[in-house]
Amino acid sequence: MKPSERLRKSLTVDNLWQYAIKALKKPRYAYELTKLLKPLNANMVTVYAVLYKLEAGGYIRKAFSRKGGGPARKYYVATAKGLKELNAAKKMVEKHLKELSA
């Protein structure tokens, strides 16, 4: 694998949590999130694993909504802790880009 391909994988699939938290700035169902992250080559199992870890760490939370007479649907939304971590990651990436551009 070329170095640039490893970098792309590292910045996308290996750091899927960043994309998940960004997408979860607004409430989303897990299935909707898998569709959003599919262009990053993230499969459904990987997305669910990321959601589980993010929720366990307090970076996202799940909630339930009930529309009509149907069963409650589970959705996820980023927490303040998750948004703070996302901003820290953005700053780190910006710092690396600045160092590479110098």
Sequence and secondary structure as in RCSB ss.txt:
>XXXX:A:sequence
MKPSERLRKSLTVDNLWQYAIKALKKPRYAYELTKLLKPLNANMVTVYAVLYKLEAGGYIRKAFSRKGGGPARKY
YVATAKGLKELNAAKKMVEKHLKELSA
>XXXX:A:secstr
  HHHHHHHHHTGGGHHHHHHHHTTS B HHHHHHHHGGGT  HHHHHHHHHHHHHTTSEEEEEE  TTS  EEE
EEE HHHHHHHHHHHHHHHHHHHHHH 
